[in-house]
Amino acid sequence: MTKIEQRFGSLDFNDLFNKSVDNSELRIIIMQLVVENSLWVDPYVYDKIQVVFPKTKRRSGKQKRGEVDEEGNTIWNNEPAKWAFWNALGLNYNGLKNSYICHIYGGSVTKPEHFTNLANMVALPRAIQSLSEWPPINDILKYRSYEIFHYNGPEKGLPSKPDLYEHIIFKKTNTNNDELNDIIEKLKKWRSNKPDYLHWLSEKQ
């Protein structure tokens, strides 16, 4: 083993990051940065429709995109989640650069009832999306999702209020957009007609 390997080989770089931001003021700045650059679905939309594509889940292990599992769920990458989230905001994700849809609960993407659940997703710039997996940020996202949507993930455990949460300033999530009812009807139509998210096939025909 080289001297470099002896020095760095067993280090956990996440631990190094945690130690470097072991300061309340600095952590609040990082948390606020993520929150300021996050997008959530309007609670009014979520109240009317929660899971957009109930017969889909994300690919895992050796599964292949387009396969159908024993329960009749179609396997995808992240396409259904992206389509569901951005259309719930009245947008088309194909025209949005450097955006990233983050699932809040780890392991939830292989469960059809959570993969396209609108309360389980938040949009972040690609430059900072990995911070959604950092425990202090992830705890905030979980608690915020419960606060807005009363969603508590696959395990159904109530998330606890994170440290420093009261110092974070959140943007308004209710848009009062006159187009929300049109958005809801569109999502309900897809849920009913294409629960397996096969609309892209019909568009190519």
matplotlib code that plots the C-alpha trace (Angstrom):
import matplotlib.pyplot as plt

x = [0.0, 1.3, 1.7, -1.2, -3.4, -2.4, -3.4, -6.7, -7.7, -10.1, -11.5, -15.2, -15.4, -18.9, -17.5, -14.9, -17.7, -19.8, -16.8, -16.1, -19.6, -19.8, -21.1, -24.7, -24.5, -22.8, -25.3, -28.2, -26.6, -26.3, -29.8, -31.3, -29.4, -31.0, -34.5, -34.3, -33.5, -36.1, -39.5, -42.5, -45.8, -48.8, -50.6, -53.9, -52.8, -51.6, -54.9, -56.6, -54.1, -51.2, -49.7, -49.7, -48.5, -49.5, -48.3, -44.7, -41.5, -37.8, -35.4, -33.4, -30.6, -30.8, -34.2, -34.5, -36.4, -39.8, -40.1, -43.3, -43.0, -45.2, -47.5, -48.0, -45.8, -43.7, -40.0, -38.5, -35.6, -36.8, -39.0, -42.5, -41.4, -40.0, -43.1, -45.4, -43.6, -43.1, -46.5, -47.9, -46.3, -47.7, -44.2, -42.6, -39.3, -37.8, -37.3, -35.7, -32.0, -29.8, -32.8, -32.9, -35.9, -34.9, -36.9, -37.0, -37.3, -34.4, -35.6, -39.0, -38.5, -39.0, -42.5, -45.2, -47.2, -44.2, -42.3, -44.6, -46.1, -45.9, -45.1, -42.0, -40.3, -38.6, -36.8, -33.3, -30.6, -28.2, -25.3, -26.6, -29.0, -26.6, -27.1, -30.7, -29.0, -27.0, -28.8, -29.4, -30.9, -32.8, -34.4, -35.6, -37.1, -38.9, -40.3, -41.3, -43.1, -45.0, -45.7, -47.1, -48.7, -48.9, -46.8, -44.4, -42.9, -43.0, -42.4, -45.2, -43.2, -43.7, -40.6, -39.2, -38.6, -34.9, -32.4, -32.2, -35.5, -37.0, -34.2, -35.1, -37.3, -39.5, -41.0, -44.8, -45.9, -49.5, -49.4, -53.1, -52.8, -56.0, -54.6, -54.3, -57.7, -56.6, -53.3, -55.2, -57.6, -54.6, -52.9, -56.0, -56.5, -53.0, -53.5, -56.6, -55.6, -51.8, -51.0, -47.9, -46.6, -46.7, -47.8, -44.4, -45.1, -48.4, -46.6, -44.1, -46.7]
y = [0.0, 3.4, 6.3, 8.1, 5.0, 4.7, 8.4, 8.5, 5.0, 4.4, 7.9, 8.6, 11.9, 12.5, 12.5, 15.1, 17.2, 16.9, 18.0, 20.9, 22.3, 21.5, 25.0, 26.0, 29.2, 27.5, 24.6, 27.1, 28.8, 25.5, 24.4, 27.7, 27.5, 24.2, 25.3, 28.5, 26.5, 23.8, 23.4, 21.6, 20.7, 22.8, 21.2, 21.8, 19.6, 16.9, 17.0, 16.0, 13.4, 11.8, 9.0, 9.8, 6.5, 3.8, 0.9, 2.1, 1.7, 2.5, 0.0, -1.9, -4.5, -6.4, -5.2, -3.6, -0.6, -1.6, -4.9, -5.7, -7.4, -10.0, -7.4, -5.8, -2.8, -1.4, -0.8, 2.6, 4.8, 8.1, 9.2, 8.7, 10.6, 13.5, 13.7, 13.5, 16.2, 18.8, 18.4, 18.8, 22.2, 22.9, 22.5, 20.2, 18.8, 18.4, 22.1, 22.5, 22.5, 21.2, 20.3, 17.2, 15.4, 14.0, 11.4, 12.2, 8.7, 6.3, 3.0, 4.4, 4.4, 0.6, 0.9, 1.9, 3.8, 6.0, 6.3, 8.9, 10.2, 14.0, 14.5, 12.3, 14.5, 17.9, 19.6, 21.0, 22.4, 19.7, 21.6, 20.9, 17.9, 15.5, 17.5, 16.1, 12.9, 14.6, 13.6, 17.1, 18.2, 15.0, 15.3, 18.8, 17.6, 14.7, 17.0, 19.6, 17.0, 15.9, 19.5, 20.4, 17.1, 14.9, 12.4, 10.2, 7.8, 4.0, 3.2, 5.5, 6.7, 10.3, 12.3, 14.3, 18.0, 18.5, 20.6, 24.2, 23.7, 26.8, 28.9, 28.0, 30.3, 28.4, 29.7, 29.8, 26.5, 27.5, 29.2, 30.1, 29.4, 29.5, 26.6, 24.2, 22.5, 21.9, 20.4, 18.2, 16.9, 16.2, 14.2, 12.3, 11.5, 10.0, 8.1, 6.5, 5.9, 5.3, 4.1, 2.4, 5.6, 4.2, 7.5, 7.9, 4.9, 6.4, 9.7, 8.0, 6.1]
z = [0.0, -1.0, 1.5, -0.3, 0.1, 3.8, 4.2, 2.2, 1.3, 4.3, 4.6, 4.3, 2.4, 3.6, 7.1, 6.0, 4.6, 7.8, 9.9, 7.6, 8.1, 11.8, 12.5, 12.9, 10.9, 8.0, 8.0, 7.9, 4.9, 3.1, 4.0, 3.0, -0.3, -1.1, 0.0, -2.0, -5.1, -4.7, -6.4, -5.0, -6.5, -5.4, -2.4, -4.2, -7.1, -4.7, -2.8, -6.1, -7.3, -5.5, -7.6, -11.3, -12.9, -10.4, -12.6, -12.9, -10.9, -11.5, -12.8, -10.2, -10.5, -13.8, -14.7, -18.1, -19.1, -20.6, -18.8, -17.0, -13.5, -12.0, -10.6, -14.0, -13.3, -16.2, -15.5, -16.4, -15.6, -14.2, -17.1, -15.5, -12.4, -14.4, -16.6, -13.6, -11.6, -14.3, -15.8, -12.3, -12.4, -15.9, -17.5, -19.9, -18.5, -22.0, -22.1, -18.7, -18.6, -15.7, -13.6, -11.5, -9.9, -6.5, -4.7, -1.0, 0.4, -0.4, -1.8, -2.6, -6.4, -6.7, -5.1, -7.6, -5.0, -4.3, -7.5, -9.1, -5.8, -6.2, -2.5, -2.8, -5.3, -5.3, -8.2, -7.7, -10.0, -11.1, -9.5, -6.0, -6.4, -4.5, -1.4, -1.2, 0.0, 2.8, 6.0, 7.4, 4.0, 3.5, 7.0, 6.1, 2.8, 4.6, 7.3, 4.7, 2.6, 5.7, 6.6, 3.2, 2.0, 5.1, 3.2, 5.2, 2.8, 2.4, 6.1, 7.3, 10.2, 11.2, 10.5, 13.4, 13.2, 12.2, 14.1, 12.9, 11.0, 12.6, 11.0, 7.5, 5.4, 2.9, -0.3, -0.8, -2.4, -3.2, -6.6, -6.9, -10.6, -12.6, -14.7, -11.8, -12.5, -16.1, -14.8, -12.5, -15.2, -17.5, -14.7, -13.9, -17.6, -17.8, -14.6, -15.9, -19.5, -19.2, -15.6, -17.0, -18.7, -22.2, -23.7, -25.4, -27.6, -28.9, -29.6, -31.8, -33.8]

ax = plt.figure().add_subplot(projection="3d")
ax.plot(x, y, z, "-o")
ax.set_aspect("equal")
plt.show()
